[in-house]
């Protein structure tokens, strides 16, 4: 009789719901805000446990990771997203029918560290209220239809380690305040494929940043402050802009540099011989500039049996030497 009683009660233990009622309500609101939500998210029902679909904290049972990828959900980001107050990860990725602006309700996500809305048709300006996400470490807003300037308030985020605003339609310049970023270091900064313009703030050169991509914009002036023997950058891409400065005396931290692309600018001078010490360099492109002089050699590359080919150096004013024409 005792064994029978245990067998009868065991399903109640096995299927006890973990999902917090407030999180379940928020998730169902999220689903029902989309015209095709009930069709595409048919498994999200009042009877289902959201902790079987999303990651929940083992102790509190609050949803901590809300990630949707490769979805055809059609509509705007609902305000209900802000009701998932204990999220650490928000990821809405590859959702081509997601439209509208980023809602103010996301400022209620006080614990979010990974904020990703990418490969969507979300539009409008990058909201300055993103600076209220004081715990955030990574912001990815690439491949959207965002317009307008980069809000200077992003520089006040104390834990920011990665910022990707690439492939939008952003305009204006890099805020001067970015050079005084509160966060001690950026693993990566990508602003590529926008319509940004103007000079880079000199203070950017004082930032501790490991990877920077400013390619395919309309930046101009001097970008030499990004270089330096004491700056541990592993990747620098400033290609396809209007930068104009003397490349002769720039220096590199040879132990860390593995990618360098300055192509399609108006950069002049010589290629500094110190670049030969960058033994981990795997990609180099200085083509389509106004460089002159002999290409330094021999390379001390650890991962290439030969030096870079002519596509890395073509269309300069008077570069010569292998792999281009011999110097006279």
Backbone torsions as a table, in degrees:
resi	resn	phi	psi	omega
1	UNK	NA	-41.0	178.7
2	UNK	-64.1	-42.5	179.4
3	UNK	-62.4	-41.3	178.5
4	UNK	-63.4	-40.3	178.6
5	UNK	-63.0	-40.8	179.0
6	UNK	-65.1	-40.2	179.4
7	UNK	-64.9	-35.9	179.4
8	UNK	-70.5	-34.6	-177.7
9	UNK	-83.8	-24.4	-173.4
10	UNK	-59.0	-37.8	177.1
11	UNK	-60.3	-30.9	178.5
12	UNK	-65.5	-34.0	179.0
13	UNK	-75.0	-43.3	-175.9
14	UNK	-64.5	-39.7	-172.6
15	UNK	-104.8	20.0	174.8
16	UNK	-60.5	128.6	-176.1
17	UNK	-74.7	134.6	178.3
18	UNK	-93.5	-30.7	-170.4
19	UNK	-56.9	129.5	177.5
20	UNK	-69.5	137.8	-177.3
21	UNK	-55.9	-36.8	-179.6
22	UNK	-67.4	-38.4	178.9
23	UNK	-69.8	-40.0	177.9
24	UNK	-60.9	-44.0	179.7
25	UNK	-61.2	-41.3	179.7
26	UNK	-65.0	-42.1	-178.9
27	UNK	-66.5	-39.9	177.7
28	UNK	-68.0	-36.1	174.3
29	UNK	-63.4	-42.8	177.8
30	UNK	-57.4	-49.4	-179.6
31	UNK	-59.0	-49.2	-172.5
32	UNK	-75.4	-10.0	178.4
33	UNK	-76.6	-16.6	180.0
34	UNK	-96.1	137.7	-178.1
35	UNK	-60.6	-33.7	179.6
36	UNK	-106.4	15.3	-179.6
37	UNK	-61.5	-50.5	179.7
38	UNK	-58.1	-31.5	-180.0
39	UNK	-74.9	-47.6	-174.8
40	UNK	-82.1	-25.9	-177.3
41	UNK	-115.7	45.1	-175.5
42	UNK	-63.4	-22.9	179.5
43	UNK	-77.7	-11.4	177.8
44	UNK	-87.5	95.5	-177.3
45	UNK	-125.1	163.7	177.6
46	UNK	-59.9	-21.5	-178.8
47	UNK	-88.5	-11.5	-176.7
48	UNK	-88.8	152.4	179.5
49	UNK	-92.4	114.5	-176.4
50	UNK	-63.7	-19.8	178.5
51	UNK	-75.9	-9.0	171.4
52	UNK	-85.1	-18.2	-179.1
53	UNK	-103.2	-35.4	-177.9
54	UNK	-123.4	157.8	179.8
55	UNK	-73.8	132.1	179.3
56	UNK	-122.3	154.2	175.5
57	UNK	-67.2	134.6	-176.0
58	UNK	-65.9	-26.3	-176.8
59	UNK	-93.7	-48.7	-174.5
60	UNK	-93.0	-17.2	-176.8
61	UNK	63.9	19.1	174.7
62	UNK	-84.9	143.0	178.8
63	UNK	-65.9	127.1	-178.3
64	UNK	-113.6	-16.4	-178.7
65	UNK	-135.0	113.6	178.2
66	UNK	-117.0	98.2	-175.4
67	UNK	-124.1	127.1	174.1
68	UNK	-129.4	125.5	-179.3
69	UNK	-133.3	153.0	176.9
70	UNK	51.7	54.8	-177.0
71	UNK	-122.6	147.2	177.5
72	UNK	-99.0	19.3	175.7
73	UNK	-53.8	133.5	-174.7
74	UNK	-116.4	121.3	178.2
75	UNK	147.1	-167.0	-179.3
76	UNK	-97.2	163.0	176.6
77	UNK	-70.1	118.3	-175.2
78	UNK	-74.8	153.5	177.2
79	UNK	-60.5	-22.5	-178.9
80	UNK	-59.9	-18.8	179.4
81	UNK	-59.8	-30.9	-180.0
82	UNK	-73.2	-10.7	178.7
83	UNK	-81.8	-11.2	175.2
84	UNK	-85.6	70.1	-163.7
85	UNK	-69.1	-13.5	-175.8
86	UNK	-108.4	16.7	178.3
87	UNK	-62.1	139.9	168.1
88	UNK	-107.2	-26.4	179.1
89	UNK	-128.6	125.5	169.8
90	UNK	-121.2	119.8	-178.6
91	UNK	-136.8	114.9	173.2
92	UNK	-120.5	100.4	-165.8
93	UNK	-130.7	135.5	-179.3
94	UNK	54.5	61.6	176.7
95	UNK	-126.6	83.7	-170.2
96	UNK	-64.9	-17.9	-177.8
97	UNK	-103.8	11.4	174.2
98	UNK	-83.4	121.3	-172.9
99	UNK	-128.3	-175.2	176.7
100	UNK	81.6	-171.1	-175.5
101	UNK	-98.8	163.6	175.3
102	UNK	-71.5	123.1	-173.3
103	UNK	-76.1	149.7	179.2
104	UNK	-63.4	-22.1	-176.9
105	UNK	-62.5	-17.9	-179.4
106	UNK	-67.0	-15.1	178.7
107	UNK	-68.5	-11.0	176.3
108	UNK	-80.5	-5.9	-179.3
109	UNK	-86.2	73.2	-171.5
110	UNK	-71.8	-14.6	-176.0
111	UNK	-109.5	0.3	-174.8
112	UNK	-67.6	132.2	177.6
113	UNK	-111.1	-26.4	-178.2
114	UNK	-121.9	111.8	-174.4
115	UNK	-120.5	110.5	-172.1
116	UNK	-133.6	109.9	168.7
117	UNK	-125.0	99.3	-170.9
118	UNK	-141.2	154.4	-179.6
119	UNK	57.2	49.3	176.9
120	UNK	-129.8	-172.5	172.5
121	UNK	-113.2	28.5	173.1
122	UNK	-61.7	138.5	-173.2
123	UNK	-131.3	-167.9	-177.1
124	UNK	85.5	-174.8	179.6
125	UNK	-80.5	156.3	168.4
126	UNK	-69.0	116.9	-172.6
127	UNK	-70.6	137.3	178.1
128	UNK	-65.3	-22.0	-177.8
129	UNK	-71.5	-3.2	172.1
130	UNK	-60.0	-23.6	179.7
131	UNK	-66.7	-12.3	177.5
132	UNK	-78.9	-10.0	177.4
133	UNK	-84.5	73.3	-169.7
134	UNK	-68.1	-15.8	179.1
135	UNK	-92.5	-9.8	-171.4
136	UNK	-65.7	138.7	177.9
137	UNK	-111.1	-33.5	-177.7
138	UNK	-131.4	127.9	175.0
139	UNK	-120.5	118.3	178.0
140	UNK	-119.6	112.4	179.4
141	UNK	-127.1	33.7	-175.4
142	UNK	-81.0	158.4	176.7
143	UNK	56.1	54.7	174.2
144	UNK	-128.9	-164.4	176.5
145	UNK	-117.9	37.1	-177.8
146	UNK	-73.5	142.9	-177.8
147	UNK	-129.0	177.6	176.5
148	UNK	82.0	-169.2	-173.6
149	UNK	-84.3	166.3	170.8
150	UNK	-79.8	122.4	-178.7
151	UNK	-68.5	130.7	-179.0
152	UNK	-65.5	-20.9	-177.6
153	UNK	-63.8	-19.5	179.1
154	UNK	-62.6	-23.9	-179.1
155	UNK	-70.5	-10.4	-178.6
156	UNK	-91.0	-2.8	-178.9
157	UNK	-71.0	118.1	-169.2
158	UNK	-76.4	-17.2	-175.1
159	UNK	-118.6	12.8	-173.9
160	UNK	-66.0	122.7	179.0
161	UNK	-115.1	-22.5	179.7
162	UNK	-146.5	132.7	180.0
163	UNK	-135.4	117.5	-179.7
164	UNK	-125.4	107.8	178.9
165	UNK	-115.4	21.1	-172.7
166	UNK	-70.7	158.4	174.3
167	UNK	56.4	55.7	170.6
168	UNK	-128.5	-153.2	176.7
169	UNK	-130.4	44.7	-177.5
170	UNK	-72.4	146.6	179.4
171	UNK	-128.6	174.1	-178.9
172	UNK	89.7	-164.7	-175.6
173	UNK	-114.4	172.5	173.8
174	UNK	-72.1	126.3	-178.6
175	UNK	-58.0	137.8	177.8
176	UNK	-56.5	-31.1	-177.0
177	UNK	-66.3	-17.9	-179.2
178	UNK	-62.4	-27.0	177.9
179	UNK	-71.5	-15.7	176.6
180	UNK	-112.1	36.2	-179.1
181	UNK	-53.1	130.2	-178.6
182	UNK	-65.3	-37.9	179.0
183	UNK	-62.2	137.8	-175.3
184	UNK	-66.0	-27.8	-180.0
185	UNK	-160.8	151.4	175.6
186	UNK	-112.0	127.0	172.4
187	UNK	-68.7	-38.1	-178.0
188	UNK	-155.4	142.8	175.0
189	UNK	-132.7	116.3	178.8
190	UNK	-124.4	119.5	177.4
191	UNK	-122.3	17.2	-170.6
192	UNK	-67.4	161.3	175.8
193	UNK	54.8	53.0	172.4
194	UNK	-130.1	-162.5	177.0
195	UNK	-122.7	35.9	-180.0
196	UNK	-72.5	154.4	-174.4
197	UNK	-148.7	-178.2	177.8
198	UNK	86.3	-178.5	179.0
199	UNK	-80.6	154.3	172.5
200	UNK	-80.4	132.4	176.7
201	UNK	-57.1	133.7	-179.7
202	UNK	-58.5	-28.8	-178.5
203	UNK	-65.7	-18.8	177.0
204	UNK	-59.1	-31.5	-179.7
205	UNK	-65.5	-18.5	179.9
206	UNK	-89.1	-6.8	-178.7
207	UNK	-74.4	145.3	169.9
208	UNK	-87.8	108.7	-175.6
209	UNK	-145.5	137.4	-171.4
210	UNK	-99.4	-32.1	178.2
211	UNK	-136.7	129.3	179.8
212	UNK	-135.5	132.6	-179.6
213	UNK	-132.7	108.6	178.6
214	UNK	-113.4	15.0	-170.5
215	UNK	-65.1	156.1	174.3
216	UNK	56.1	56.5	171.9
217	UNK	-133.2	-159.7	177.2
218	UNK	-122.5	32.5	178.7
219	UNK	-65.1	152.7	-179.0
220	UNK	-140.9	177.1	175.5
221	UNK	83.3	-148.4	-170.7
222	UNK	-96.1	128.1	174.7
223	UNK	-118.6	13.1	-176.1
224	UNK	-65.9	-19.3	-179.8
225	UNK	-67.7	-13.2	177.7
226	UNK	-76.0	-17.3	-176.4
227	UNK	-100.2	161.2	176.7
228	UNK	160.3	143.0	-178.2
229	UNK	-65.9	-19.0	-179.7
230	UNK	-98.3	2.8	-175.9
231	UNK	-104.7	116.7	-169.5
232	UNK	-86.4	50.3	177.9
233	UNK	-77.7	138.4	175.7
234	UNK	-99.2	-23.4	-179.2
235	UNK	-145.2	129.7	176.6
236	UNK	-130.6	121.0	177.2
237	UNK	-131.1	107.9	177.7
238	UNK	-120.7	22.0	-173.7
239	UNK	-66.4	156.6	174.9
240	UNK	57.0	56.0	173.4
241	UNK	-134.2	-157.9	177.5
242	UNK	-124.9	34.5	179.5
243	UNK	-66.3	143.3	-178.1
244	UNK	-144.4	104.9	178.9
245	UNK	-159.5	165.0	-178.5
246	UNK	-80.9	120.4	-177.5
247	UNK	-85.8	-7.9	-169.9
248	UNK	-58.4	-44.2	-170.4
249	UNK	-106.2	11.3	176.0
250	UNK	-70.4	154.6	-179.7
251	UNK	-131.4	168.0	-174.4
252	UNK	-135.7	155.0	166.4
253	UNK	-86.9	97.1	-169.4
254	UNK	-61.4	-27.8	-175.8
255	UNK	-72.4	-18.0	-174.1
256	UNK	-116.5	-25.1	-172.3
257	UNK	-67.8	123.9	175.8
258	UNK	-127.8	-10.9	176.0
259	UNK	-142.0	132.6	178.6
260	UNK	-144.6	120.8	178.6
261	UNK	-136.2	109.5	176.9
262	UNK	-117.0	15.4	-171.9
263	UNK	-64.3	158.4	175.3
264	UNK	59.0	55.8	173.7
265	UNK	-137.4	-159.3	177.8
266	UNK	-123.4	35.8	-175.1
267	UNK	-77.5	135.4	-174.5
268	UNK	-123.7	-178.7	-178.9
269	UNK	94.3	-159.1	-178.1
270	UNK	-107.2	161.9	171.3
271	UNK	-79.9	118.7	-176.6
272	UNK	-65.1	136.7	-177.0
273	UNK	-64.0	-21.6	-178.7
274	UNK	-62.5	-18.7	179.6
275	UNK	-62.9	-23.4	179.1
276	UNK	-63.8	-22.6	-179.2
277	UNK	-78.8	-10.5	179.9
278	UNK	-77.9	78.4	-171.1
279	UNK	-71.1	-16.2	179.2
280	UNK	-98.0	7.8	-179.1
281	UNK	-65.4	123.3	-179.0
282	UNK	-113.7	-20.3	178.5
283	UNK	-137.8	131.2	179.7
284	UNK	-141.7	131.8	174.9
285	UNK	-147.0	112.5	176.1
286	UNK	-118.9	16.5	-175.0
287	UNK	-68.0	162.9	176.1
288	UNK	56.1	56.9	173.8
289	UNK	-136.8	-155.0	-179.5
290	UNK	-125.5	34.6	-177.0
291	UNK	-75.0	151.6	178.8
292	UNK	-135.1	171.1	174.9
293	UNK	93.6	-177.8	-175.7
294	UNK	-84.8	136.9	176.6
295	UNK	-69.1	125.1	-177.3
296	UNK	-61.8	150.2	175.5
297	UNK	-161.8	162.2	-0.2
298	UNK	-87.8	152.4	178.0
299	UNK	-72.6	149.9	179.5
300	UNK	-118.0	50.0	-173.4
301	UNK	-82.4	137.2	-178.7
302	UNK	-88.2	-23.7	-172.6
303	UNK	-118.1	14.9	175.1
304	UNK	-136.9	132.4	-179.7
305	UNK	-76.5	-20.3	179.5
306	UNK	-130.5	165.3	177.4
307	UNK	-75.8	177.6	-176.8
308	UNK	-69.7	150.4	-176.9
309	UNK	-83.9	-179.2	-172.4
310	UNK	-65.3	-23.1	179.6
311	UNK	-63.2	-19.4	178.0
312	UNK	-77.0	-15.4	-170.6
313	UNK	-128.6	-9.3	-171.4
314	UNK	-64.4	163.8	176.1
315	UNK	56.9	55.5	168.6
316	UNK	-120.8	169.8	-172.1
317	UNK	-65.0	-50.7	-177.4
318	UNK	-157.4	43.7	171.9
319	UNK	-71.0	145.5	178.3
320	UNK	-149.7	169.3	-176.7
321	UNK	97.5	162.6	-176.5
322	UNK	-54.4	131.9	11.0
323	UNK	-95.1	10.2	176.3
324	UNK	-89.9	-166.4	-179.0
325	UNK	-64.8	152.5	-179.3
326	UNK	-65.7	141.0	178.2
327	UNK	-71.0	143.8	-179.2
328	UNK	-90.0	NA	NA
